[in-house]
Amino acid sequence: MGSDGFIQLVTVLAIFALVLAVTYFTTRLVGGYARNKVATGNIEIIDSAKVAPSKYIAIVRTASKYIAVGIGKDEITYLGDIPEDSIVRRQDDASACDFKELVEKAKARLGKKNENT
């Protein structure tokens, strides 16, 4: 009976590993498609900030024009144009790095937090 339990355990672990691998590659495929779709489009959200519950201000690039918009629960309000030379792009943006880099940053932050406690 012990060997049957071991075989079942190995089978379940193999199926689990297979499901994880399929999930990983599917996520990469869909994420890559979405990233390419956004990168080649004429609309890009440059930055956004929450100013109240369910209210944001965003800087949006439409073609070669930059505008500020207010985003609420049911509406989007045009706030004004922004000169292109005044746009500052953040280098630590999540879209500028991959998942592995994000995990490494999270590990580093958790390590620092654990050292302080």
HUKAWO-V674551 format. One record per residue. RES is the residue in three letters. OMEGA is omega in whole degrees, 0 to 359 (none if undefined). Layout:
res=RES omega=OMEGA
res=RES omega=OMEGA
//
This chain:
res=MET omega=181
res=GLY omega=181
res=SER omega=177
res=ASP omega=178
res=GLY omega=179
res=PHE omega=179
res=ILE omega=178
res=GLN omega=179
res=LEU omega=180
res=VAL omega=179
res=THR omega=179
res=VAL omega=178
res=LEU omega=178
res=ALA omega=178
res=ILE omega=178
res=PHE omega=178
res=ALA omega=178
res=LEU omega=179
res=VAL omega=178
res=LEU omega=180
res=ALA omega=179
res=VAL omega=179
res=THR omega=180
res=TYR omega=183
res=PHE omega=176
res=THR omega=178
res=THR omega=178
res=ARG omega=181
res=LEU omega=181
res=VAL omega=178
res=GLY omega=178
res=GLY omega=178
res=TYR omega=180
res=ALA omega=180
res=ARG omega=179
res=ASN omega=179
res=LYS omega=180
res=VAL omega=184
res=ALA omega=182
res=THR omega=182
res=GLY omega=179
res=ASN omega=180
res=ILE omega=180
res=GLU omega=174
res=ILE omega=183
res=ILE omega=182
res=ASP omega=175
res=SER omega=179
res=ALA omega=178
res=LYS omega=180
res=VAL omega=178
res=ALA omega=177
res=PRO omega=181
res=SER omega=175
res=LYS omega=184
res=TYR omega=166
res=ILE omega=182
res=ALA omega=171
res=ILE omega=185
res=VAL omega=173
res=ARG omega=173
res=THR omega=188
res=ALA omega=180
res=SER omega=182
res=LYS omega=179
res=TYR omega=179
res=ILE omega=174
res=ALA omega=179
res=VAL omega=172
res=GLY omega=184
res=ILE omega=177
res=GLY omega=182
res=LYS omega=184
res=ASP omega=183
res=GLU omega=173
res=ILE omega=184
res=THR omega=176
res=TYR omega=181
res=LEU omega=179
res=GLY omega=177
res=ASP omega=177
res=ILE omega=178
res=PRO omega=184
res=GLU omega=182
res=ASP omega=178
res=SER omega=179
res=ILE omega=177
res=VAL omega=179
res=ARG omega=179
res=ARG omega=178
res=GLN omega=182
res=ASP omega=181
res=ASP omega=181
res=ALA omega=180
res=SER omega=182
res=ALA omega=179
res=CYS omega=182
res=ASP omega=185
res=PHE omega=181
res=LYS omega=178
res=GLU omega=178
res=LEU omega=179
res=VAL omega=179
res=GLU omega=178
res=LYS omega=179
res=ALA omega=178
res=LYS omega=180
res=ALA omega=179
res=ARG omega=179
res=LEU omega=178
res=GLY omega=178
res=LYS omega=181
res=LYS omega=180
res=ASN omega=178
res=GLU omega=182
res=ASN omega=183
res=THR omega=none
//
